[in-house]
Amino acid sequence: MARPGIGRMGWLLLLAALAWPVAGGPLAVFRTALGDLEVELLEDKPVTTANFLRYVESGAYSNMIFHRWVPGFVMQGGGFYVAQRGTTNAQLAYVPNYGSITNEFLVGRRVSNTFGTLAMAKVSGDPHSASSQWFFNLGDNSANLDNQNGGFTVFGRVVRGTNVLARFNDVSATHSLWLLNLGAPLDELPVLSSTPGYEDLLYCDIRLLRVGIRRVAQGLEVSWNGVAGVTNVVEWRRPEEAVWQTWVAVPGQNQTLRVTNSAPAGAAFFRVRMAY
């Protein structure tokens, strides 16, 4: 199994875009039973980010689980999902492998494997072996993971939810995670019960949001891929301000949404959120 080692009622997604015209890059939310992790994907790691988006958009990560938990080191996913979840025939299966990608650790900005970053897992001794598996760094792993196997490519960073990520470092008796050893490659499996079944695995549902901002004759147009069943809210604030103001709120739909409104004077940050 690819893994790093020696020899890994709230916001849906956030966009912060300064001034206009701006094309917002992709952001992703990793929804778990312990809370959500909102992640900015790095566009200057184009092959790695495109590879990740391909897995998400194809549905390959549906019913996926975190399958490796090492407190203080990594929380890893992208390798396994539960087939026929919710039935008596439920079983663990491998996420489809779309092939290996080029290591981009030295492409674009050098981004280290520090706490709160998202990086690709790969096979030991092969820098160009990353495929479907990735991990969140639960500590500062830069001295280790930046300097072995060509460097582990960081392609995202948590912009909201670091408190959730910190929960994965809590190994106290009152914590809601247990480690289950099913034998390699599932010898460090996080579960939500001391006597777990399939629904006690730590599932991870990934959603994407792409936001675009441009000037139009009527003012400013914001577009994004909407989420049905909740109100989709566009908010803004000036760089020197801390309070967000509602710009427009619309019923969500599972399609691209476009709204136009008057543009605030001067530079501004914009974000899109959904309330669950």
MOKA-V331984 format. One line per field, one symbol per residue. ss: DSSP state (H for helix, E for strand, L for the rest). burial: + if it has 9 or more other C-alpha atoms within 8 Angstrom, else -. Layout:
ss=???
burial=???
//
This chain:
ss=LLLLLLLLLLLLLLLLLLLLLEELLLEEEEEELLEEEEEEELLLLHHHHHHHHHHHHHLLLLLEEEEEEELLLEEEEEEEEEELLLLLLLEEEELLLLLLLLLLLLLLLLLLLLLLEEEELLLLLLLLLLLLLEEEELLLLHHHHLLLLLLLLEEEEEEELHHHHHHLLLLLLLLLLEEELLLLLLLLEEELLLLLLHHHELELEEEEELEEEEEELLEEEEEEELLLLLEEEEEEELLLLLLLEEEEEEELLLLEEEEEELLLLLLLEEEEEELL
burial=-+++---+--+++++-++++-+-+-+++++++---+++++++--+-+++-++--++---++-+++++++-+-+++++++++++-+----+----+-----+++++-------++++++++++++--++++++++++++++++--+++++++++++++++-++-+++-++-------++++++---++++++++--+---++++++++++++++++---++++++++++-++++++++++------++++-+++--++--++-----+++++++++-
//
